[in-house]
Structure formats: C-alpha cells, structure tokens
C-alpha cells in the first residue's frame, strides 16, 4: 500500500532534482572544502556558488550566510550567542507564546540559569500577535527579539516587516525562525530589517541536517560550535558540500512564481477539505483561520468529539499520514502549547485536533481520499456512540 503523505510541515520528500545533484556530488565532489589541492578547491567553489544562490533568495550578501545542521542549530545559535555577546547591554528578550521548541528551550535555559527575563507575547484565537503588545513589551534593555515568520502548527504569519520597522533604530537584534516560511513566503532581510534568520532545507524538499543562519553584517558573536575555522570562523565543522549543493538546488526549484503557485494550490486544498466536510455535516472547526496570506500548506482542524490519537490511528490504518501537531512534540503526552496559547488550557481542541500539511507532490485526488476517510471515520465513531 502506498502511503499518502500529509505531514509536510514535519519534513518533505527529497525532490528528484535534489537527489540527483547530491548523488553526483557525493561521488564526484568529495574533497574537503578547506584544503588547497584541486579536489578541495572544487568543493570550495561549489560551496561558495551554493552560498550565492541561497543568499540571493532572501536578498542577503553571500558572506552573511552561515551553513548549519538545520533550524534548531540556527535558532539556538542566534539566541545563545546573542545572549553571550550582548548581556552587558541588557538581559531582556521578547518572543511569542507559540514559537517552536528550538526557540523556547534555549530561552527557558537563559531564564533559569543566566538570569535573563523573557516576555512571551500572547496570541489571539487565530494565532496572531498584536503589534500594540509588542510595542508595550519593548524596553531600552531589550537585546533580542525572536519571532517566527510563520507558525508550524496553525500557519499564522507574524508581522515581520512591521516589527523590523519598529526595531531598525533600537539596540535589539531581530531574529526570525523562518523554517516553515522559507520557500513559501517572500522574504527580504533588507526590506524587513532582519538581523538573523534560521532555515532548514528538509522543509522544502532538500536534505535533512542542513540549513543556514543568516547573520547581517555587523552582527558579531563567537561560534556556537567550537573547533575549526570553517565558515569564516563562524561555525566549526567540515562543510557538508553535497548537502549544501542539494539545498541550493531545492532553493533554485522554488522561484517566486513557484512560491505563489504552491500557496495558491495549498489554499485550494484547504477550501476543498472545508467545503466537503461541511457537505457531509461533519462537526468541525478550523484552529486559526483560512487566509490566503497565511502559510497555506498547514491546516489544523478540530474534529469535535474525536480524539487526535483515534483519528490519526484510523488515518494511518488507511495509509494516510497526518500529525497531531509539531513533529518535535507529537510523540509527547504534553498538550500543544500553540493551541493552549490560542484557546486556553482545558479546551477540547487541544486533544481533538489534527494537523494536515501539504507538499509539492500532493494531488487533489489524494485530498479527496483524505476527506473520504475522515468522513467515514467520524460517521462510524458517532454511530458507535449512539448505540
């Protein structure tokens, strides 16, 4: 049985073009990019060509791109190293209540062990923050603002440009976790006054354990990983040249036109699901909102009275993969902190919701199969309850 995959917010299948590029580089461009002989120079050239392609995708300069192992390393680096470099200027940080754990856990560490104060901005029922709350939280001793570009569980998009405008004359450095947004939204680090930005290649059909941290020129702190002098002394460790080349290929595959096409396609999938569930009288609600400007690959649905586990299990038995939330916490018994922040502790949404996330290979026919299984499962369980 071929599985239908609707958990693309967790990870994506490596595309054929990325696979072919990486296979070639694994076999033929295997020199250490730090060495001076021909094989090393070839790897170094490929490394820098890839850096240029990736930098252009966010309107950055190539020397502002630092290759990492992925979003978690990028987030941890931005937070922990900013704290080290700037603690004499203040120990206050602003974030949101719905950030990924790669943001929340290092912030928790700084609070509990280093005496930092963190303001967690609340969100409304659509998963949005209010700029008024942000302005009220900003202080003279704020040294870092870290706010995600788009949420991985409900798809809400943060007002990154507006926050950047507010911070452009403030001492605080502005970091955004763009792991879910990169490859779908238009990102311009200069226009939006972003100082640091984290990404991960495996969210846009690239390889796992591969990402980059954008660091604006002038944002200086010591390397998070200690060792050699790779990445201009900014990130120790031999560069994964085949992985970087694969990442660059994934970025080339997602042009501005392709980004918009995918957003439009995914928005259509959302409407398809909502309309058919309504036609079949399914008792449900959307967690967040369906909005063309959100991350349209993420759809979080509350199927009233049906536990997340039961629905996931039934879909899995039918060969369909969906999630109960973030892949980094989906195996945990802890409730979704995102839905908790949006609807409050004790809301039935927290234990009765599934996250459906689309990718480039999903089709309308697959979406219809997903809907059919949801409808049949809900109907069967409701009939069982009535007996």
SERO-267418 format. One record per residue (C-alpha): residue number from 0; residue in one letter; x, y, z. Coordinates in steps of 0.05 Angstrom, whole numbers. Layout:
% residues N
REC | NUM | a | X | Y | Z
...
% end
This chain:
% residues 387
REC | 0 | x | 0 | 0 | 0
REC | 1 | x | 27 | 68 | -20
REC | 2 | x | 21 | 118 | 37
REC | 3 | x | -10 | 185 | 24
REC | 4 | x | 34 | 236 | 60
REC | 5 | x | 3 | 298 | 91
REC | 6 | x | 56 | 315 | 143
REC | 7 | x | 99 | 362 | 101
REC | 8 | x | 106 | 412 | 158
REC | 9 | x | 146 | 358 | 194
REC | 10 | x | 190 | 342 | 135
REC | 11 | x | 186 | 334 | 59
REC | 12 | x | 208 | 282 | 10
REC | 13 | x | 274 | 300 | -24
REC | 14 | x | 258 | 321 | -95
REC | 15 | x | 286 | 283 | -155
REC | 16 | x | 329 | 343 | -176
REC | 17 | x | 359 | 349 | -106
REC | 18 | x | 372 | 275 | -103
REC | 19 | x | 408 | 275 | -170
REC | 20 | x | 451 | 334 | -151
REC | 21 | x | 471 | 305 | -84
REC | 22 | x | 485 | 236 | -112
REC | 23 | x | 531 | 267 | -163
REC | 24 | x | 568 | 309 | -111
REC | 25 | x | 575 | 251 | -62
REC | 26 | x | 611 | 211 | -116
REC | 27 | x | 649 | 265 | -153
REC | 28 | x | 660 | 327 | -109
REC | 29 | x | 683 | 296 | -44
REC | 30 | x | 744 | 338 | -26
REC | 31 | x | 747 | 377 | 39
REC | 32 | x | 730 | 449 | 22
REC | 33 | x | 784 | 475 | 68
REC | 34 | x | 841 | 441 | 31
REC | 35 | x | 884 | 473 | -23
REC | 36 | x | 891 | 418 | -75
REC | 37 | x | 845 | 411 | -135
REC | 38 | x | 792 | 367 | -103
REC | 39 | x | 787 | 415 | -44
REC | 40 | x | 784 | 476 | -90
REC | 41 | x | 728 | 444 | -129
REC | 42 | x | 688 | 432 | -65
REC | 43 | x | 702 | 504 | -43
REC | 44 | x | 677 | 532 | -109
REC | 45 | x | 613 | 491 | -104
REC | 46 | x | 605 | 514 | -32
REC | 47 | x | 610 | 587 | -50
REC | 48 | x | 567 | 581 | -112
REC | 49 | x | 513 | 550 | -69
REC | 50 | x | 521 | 604 | -17
REC | 51 | x | 509 | 657 | -70
REC | 52 | x | 445 | 623 | -95
REC | 53 | x | 417 | 618 | -25
REC | 54 | x | 437 | 689 | -6
REC | 55 | x | 401 | 716 | -67
REC | 56 | x | 336 | 681 | -45
REC | 57 | x | 329 | 727 | 16
REC | 58 | x | 365 | 789 | -13
REC | 59 | x | 426 | 777 | 30
REC | 60 | x | 500 | 782 | 15
REC | 61 | x | 535 | 714 | 7
REC | 62 | x | 582 | 727 | 65
REC | 63 | x | 521 | 735 | 110
REC | 64 | x | 501 | 662 | 102
REC | 65 | x | 528 | 611 | 152
REC | 66 | x | 512 | 538 | 137
REC | 67 | x | 486 | 498 | 196
REC | 68 | x | 456 | 430 | 211
REC | 69 | x | 385 | 459 | 208
REC | 70 | x | 335 | 503 | 242
REC | 71 | x | 348 | 481 | 313
REC | 72 | x | 422 | 497 | 309
REC | 73 | x | 406 | 564 | 275
REC | 74 | x | 355 | 583 | 329
REC | 75 | x | 400 | 561 | 386
REC | 76 | x | 459 | 597 | 358
REC | 77 | x | 421 | 663 | 348
REC | 78 | x | 393 | 661 | 418
REC | 79 | x | 450 | 634 | 459
REC | 80 | x | 506 | 673 | 425
REC | 81 | x | 467 | 738 | 425
REC | 82 | x | 458 | 730 | 500
REC | 83 | x | 533 | 719 | 509
REC | 84 | x | 552 | 777 | 464
REC | 85 | x | 502 | 829 | 489
REC | 86 | x | 486 | 815 | 562
REC | 87 | x | 522 | 878 | 584
REC | 88 | x | 471 | 918 | 544
REC | 89 | x | 412 | 885 | 579
REC | 90 | x | 381 | 817 | 594
REC | 91 | x | 312 | 825 | 566
REC | 92 | x | 286 | 784 | 507
REC | 93 | x | 219 | 785 | 471
REC | 94 | x | 187 | 725 | 436
REC | 95 | x | 117 | 696 | 426
REC | 96 | x | 80 | 642 | 464
REC | 97 | x | 75 | 598 | 401
REC | 98 | x | 148 | 592 | 380
REC | 99 | x | 179 | 526 | 362
REC | 100 | x | 214 | 488 | 418
REC | 101 | x | 281 | 505 | 385
REC | 102 | x | 267 | 576 | 408
REC | 103 | x | 230 | 563 | 473
REC | 104 | x | 280 | 514 | 503
REC | 105 | x | 343 | 558 | 498
REC | 106 | x | 302 | 617 | 524
REC | 107 | x | 280 | 574 | 583
REC | 108 | x | 353 | 558 | 596
REC | 109 | x | 372 | 632 | 596
REC | 110 | x | 316 | 647 | 644
REC | 111 | x | 332 | 591 | 693
REC | 112 | x | 407 | 592 | 691
REC | 113 | x | 432 | 660 | 666
REC | 114 | x | 383 | 710 | 697
REC | 115 | x | 350 | 733 | 633
REC | 116 | x | 279 | 759 | 630
REC | 117 | x | 235 | 736 | 572
REC | 118 | x | 169 | 767 | 551
REC | 119 | x | 124 | 717 | 516
REC | 120 | x | 74 | 755 | 473
REC | 121 | x | 3 | 726 | 474
REC | 122 | x | -35 | 707 | 412
REC | 123 | x | -108 | 712 | 393
REC | 124 | x | -153 | 655 | 370
REC | 125 | x | -124 | 660 | 300
REC | 126 | x | -53 | 652 | 326
REC | 127 | x | -34 | 725 | 314
REC | 128 | x | 3 | 773 | 359
REC | 129 | x | -17 | 847 | 367
REC | 130 | x | 34 | 900 | 349
REC | 131 | x | 9 | 941 | 408
REC | 132 | x | 30 | 884 | 455
REC | 133 | x | 99 | 882 | 422
REC | 134 | x | 109 | 957 | 428
REC | 135 | x | 88 | 955 | 501
REC | 136 | x | 137 | 899 | 515
REC | 137 | x | 197 | 932 | 482
REC | 138 | x | 245 | 964 | 532
REC | 139 | x | 311 | 1001 | 530
REC | 140 | x | 346 | 939 | 557
REC | 141 | x | 316 | 891 | 505
REC | 142 | x | 374 | 859 | 469
REC | 143 | x | 339 | 808 | 425
REC | 144 | x | 271 | 798 | 393
REC | 145 | x | 259 | 729 | 364
REC | 146 | x | 193 | 719 | 329
REC | 147 | x | 177 | 664 | 279
REC | 148 | x | 157 | 683 | 208
REC | 149 | x | 101 | 632 | 206
REC | 150 | x | 74 | 582 | 255
REC | 151 | x | 85 | 508 | 243
REC | 152 | x | 20 | 483 | 275
REC | 153 | x | -33 | 532 | 251
REC | 154 | x | 1 | 571 | 195
REC | 155 | x | -8 | 641 | 223
REC | 156 | x | 41 | 692 | 195
REC | 157 | x | 73 | 744 | 240
REC | 158 | x | 80 | 818 | 223
REC | 159 | x | 155 | 812 | 209
REC | 160 | x | 161 | 875 | 167
REC | 161 | x | 125 | 918 | 218
REC | 162 | x | 168 | 891 | 275
REC | 163 | x | 231 | 904 | 234
REC | 164 | x | 210 | 975 | 222
REC | 165 | x | 199 | 986 | 297
REC | 166 | x | 267 | 955 | 314
REC | 167 | x | 310 | 988 | 260
REC | 168 | x | 330 | 1044 | 307
REC | 169 | x | 330 | 1002 | 371
REC | 170 | x | 390 | 965 | 400
REC | 171 | x | 355 | 898 | 399
REC | 172 | x | 376 | 848 | 346
REC | 173 | x | 317 | 818 | 308
REC | 174 | x | 317 | 743 | 294
REC | 175 | x | 263 | 704 | 259
REC | 176 | x | 254 | 629 | 254
REC | 177 | x | 234 | 622 | 181
REC | 178 | x | 237 | 546 | 178
REC | 179 | x | 164 | 539 | 156
REC | 180 | x | 160 | 603 | 116
REC | 181 | x | 224 | 597 | 74
REC | 182 | x | 205 | 572 | 5
REC | 183 | x | 133 | 596 | 11
REC | 184 | x | 134 | 669 | 32
REC | 185 | x | 171 | 727 | 1
REC | 186 | x | 229 | 741 | 48
REC | 187 | x | 274 | 802 | 42
REC | 188 | x | 321 | 812 | 100
REC | 189 | x | 340 | 883 | 80
REC | 190 | x | 269 | 907 | 68
REC | 191 | x | 246 | 876 | 134
REC | 192 | x | 307 | 898 | 175
REC | 193 | x | 321 | 826 | 197
REC | 194 | x | 387 | 815 | 234
REC | 195 | x | 385 | 739 | 237
REC | 196 | x | 343 | 686 | 203
REC | 197 | x | 342 | 610 | 211
REC | 198 | x | 321 | 558 | 159
REC | 199 | x | 322 | 483 | 147
REC | 200 | x | 329 | 450 | 79
REC | 201 | x | 285 | 390 | 93
REC | 202 | x | 222 | 433 | 95
REC | 203 | x | 228 | 450 | 20
REC | 204 | x | 247 | 382 | -9
REC | 205 | x | 320 | 388 | 9
REC | 206 | x | 363 | 343 | 54
REC | 207 | x | 356 | 335 | 129
REC | 208 | x | 411 | 361 | 175
REC | 209 | x | 422 | 420 | 130
REC | 210 | x | 404 | 493 | 139
REC | 211 | x | 432 | 563 | 144
REC | 212 | x | 434 | 621 | 192
REC | 213 | x | 432 | 690 | 161
REC | 214 | x | 473 | 739 | 201
REC | 215 | x | 471 | 812 | 180
REC | 216 | x | 538 | 845 | 170
REC | 217 | x | 553 | 876 | 238
REC | 218 | x | 520 | 821 | 279
REC | 219 | x | 580 | 791 | 312
REC | 220 | x | 586 | 736 | 364
REC | 221 | x | 631 | 676 | 375
REC | 222 | x | 619 | 609 | 340
REC | 223 | x | 567 | 567 | 376
REC | 224 | x | 604 | 503 | 357
REC | 225 | x | 677 | 504 | 377
REC | 226 | x | 731 | 472 | 335
REC | 227 | x | 760 | 491 | 267
REC | 228 | x | 756 | 556 | 229
REC | 229 | x | 705 | 536 | 175
REC | 230 | x | 651 | 585 | 152
REC | 231 | x | 698 | 643 | 164
REC | 232 | x | 706 | 622 | 237
REC | 233 | x | 631 | 628 | 247
REC | 234 | x | 613 | 553 | 250
REC | 235 | x | 664 | 499 | 263
REC | 236 | x | 659 | 432 | 227
REC | 237 | x | 674 | 406 | 157
REC | 238 | x | 621 | 432 | 110
REC | 239 | x | 571 | 382 | 81
REC | 240 | x | 584 | 402 | 9
REC | 241 | x | 536 | 352 | -23
REC | 242 | x | 481 | 372 | 26
REC | 243 | x | 494 | 446 | 13
REC | 244 | x | 491 | 434 | -62
REC | 245 | x | 425 | 397 | -52
REC | 246 | x | 399 | 455 | -10
REC | 247 | x | 418 | 504 | -65
REC | 248 | x | 382 | 461 | -117
REC | 249 | x | 319 | 460 | -73
REC | 250 | x | 323 | 536 | -70
REC | 251 | x | 331 | 541 | -146
REC | 252 | x | 270 | 497 | -154
REC | 253 | x | 227 | 547 | -115
REC | 254 | x | 225 | 611 | -156
REC | 255 | x | 180 | 670 | -138
REC | 256 | x | 128 | 643 | -187
REC | 257 | x | 132 | 573 | -158
REC | 258 | x | 123 | 600 | -87
REC | 259 | x | 58 | 634 | -107
REC | 260 | x | 35 | 573 | -146
REC | 261 | x | 45 | 529 | -85
REC | 262 | x | 10 | 577 | -39
REC | 263 | x | -49 | 580 | -87
REC | 264 | x | -51 | 504 | -95
REC | 265 | x | -50 | 493 | -19
REC | 266 | x | -103 | 545 | -7
REC | 267 | x | -147 | 508 | -56
REC | 268 | x | -135 | 443 | -18
REC | 269 | x | -158 | 477 | 46
REC | 270 | x | -222 | 501 | 14
REC | 271 | x | -233 | 432 | -16
REC | 272 | x | -229 | 400 | 53
REC | 273 | x | -272 | 451 | 88
REC | 274 | x | -326 | 450 | 35
REC | 275 | x | -332 | 374 | 32
REC | 276 | x | -332 | 367 | 108
REC | 277 | x | -389 | 417 | 110
REC | 278 | x | -426 | 379 | 55
REC | 279 | x | -421 | 316 | 97
REC | 280 | x | -446 | 351 | 161
REC | 281 | x | -381 | 338 | 198
REC | 282 | x | -378 | 376 | 264
REC | 283 | x | -311 | 412 | 260
REC | 284 | x | -276 | 479 | 266
REC | 285 | x | -211 | 508 | 240
REC | 286 | x | -157 | 523 | 290
REC | 287 | x | -133 | 591 | 268
REC | 288 | x | -161 | 618 | 203
REC | 289 | x | -161 | 603 | 129
REC | 290 | x | -129 | 664 | 98
REC | 291 | x | -93 | 670 | 31
REC | 292 | x | -35 | 707 | 65
REC | 293 | x | -22 | 653 | 117
REC | 294 | x | 23 | 592 | 107
REC | 295 | x | -26 | 554 | 65
REC | 296 | x | 9 | 487 | 70
REC | 297 | x | -15 | 480 | 142
REC | 298 | x | -87 | 464 | 161
REC | 299 | x | -105 | 449 | 233
REC | 300 | x | -175 | 421 | 244
REC | 301 | x | -214 | 408 | 307
REC | 302 | x | -258 | 346 | 295
REC | 303 | x | -305 | 354 | 353
REC | 304 | x | -311 | 294 | 398
REC | 305 | x | -258 | 253 | 362
REC | 306 | x | -191 | 246 | 398
REC | 307 | x | -128 | 264 | 359
REC | 308 | x | -100 | 195 | 372
REC | 309 | x | -162 | 158 | 347
REC | 310 | x | -165 | 199 | 283
REC | 311 | x | -90 | 193 | 270
REC | 312 | x | -94 | 118 | 281
REC | 313 | x | -153 | 109 | 233
REC | 314 | x | -119 | 151 | 180
REC | 315 | x | -55 | 112 | 189
REC | 316 | x | -92 | 46 | 180
REC | 317 | x | -120 | 74 | 116
REC | 318 | x | -49 | 92 | 92
REC | 319 | x | -53 | 167 | 105
REC | 320 | x | -3 | 204 | 147
REC | 321 | x | -23 | 267 | 186
REC | 322 | x | 2 | 298 | 250
REC | 323 | x | -25 | 317 | 317
REC | 324 | x | 18 | 380 | 319
REC | 325 | x | 92 | 396 | 316
REC | 326 | x | 134 | 336 | 297
REC | 327 | x | 182 | 354 | 353
REC | 328 | x | 127 | 344 | 405
REC | 329 | x | 77 | 298 | 370
REC | 330 | x | 104 | 238 | 408
REC | 331 | x | 96 | 273 | 474
REC | 332 | x | 37 | 268 | 522
REC | 333 | x | 43 | 343 | 533
REC | 334 | x | -13 | 384 | 500
REC | 335 | x | 2 | 431 | 443
REC | 336 | x | 29 | 495 | 472
REC | 337 | x | 6 | 531 | 408
REC | 338 | x | -67 | 510 | 415
REC | 339 | x | -63 | 522 | 490
REC | 340 | x | -38 | 593 | 478
REC | 341 | x | -94 | 605 | 428
REC | 342 | x | -153 | 573 | 464
REC | 343 | x | -133 | 564 | 537
REC | 344 | x | -118 | 504 | 580
REC | 345 | x | -174 | 453 | 581
REC | 346 | x | -201 | 469 | 512
REC | 347 | x | -224 | 405 | 477
REC | 348 | x | -189 | 429 | 414
REC | 349 | x | -123 | 411 | 445
REC | 350 | x | -138 | 336 | 446
REC | 351 | x | -185 | 332 | 387
REC | 352 | x | -146 | 365 | 331
REC | 353 | x | -103 | 341 | 273
REC | 354 | x | -53 | 379 | 231
REC | 355 | x | -55 | 367 | 156
REC | 356 | x | 4 | 396 | 118
REC | 357 | x | 11 | 395 | 43
REC | 358 | x | 72 | 389 | -2
REC | 359 | x | 91 | 396 | -75
REC | 360 | x | 74 | 323 | -91
REC | 361 | x | 3 | 323 | -62
REC | 362 | x | -55 | 320 | -110
REC | 363 | x | -129 | 337 | -110
REC | 364 | x | -145 | 262 | -114
REC | 365 | x | -104 | 249 | -51
REC | 366 | x | -140 | 305 | -15
REC | 367 | x | -207 | 273 | -34
REC | 368 | x | -182 | 206 | -6
REC | 369 | x | -164 | 241 | 59
REC | 370 | x | -233 | 272 | 64
REC | 371 | x | -267 | 206 | 49
REC | 372 | x | -230 | 171 | 106
REC | 373 | x | -244 | 228 | 155
REC | 374 | x | -318 | 228 | 138
REC | 375 | x | -324 | 152 | 144
REC | 376 | x | -285 | 151 | 209
REC | 377 | x | -326 | 206 | 241
REC | 378 | x | -392 | 175 | 218
REC | 379 | x | -372 | 106 | 244
REC | 380 | x | -350 | 132 | 312
REC | 381 | x | -412 | 175 | 320
REC | 382 | x | -457 | 115 | 304
REC | 383 | x | -419 | 74 | 354
REC | 384 | x | -430 | 127 | 408
REC | 385 | x | -505 | 128 | 394
REC | 386 | x | -514 | 53 | 404
% end
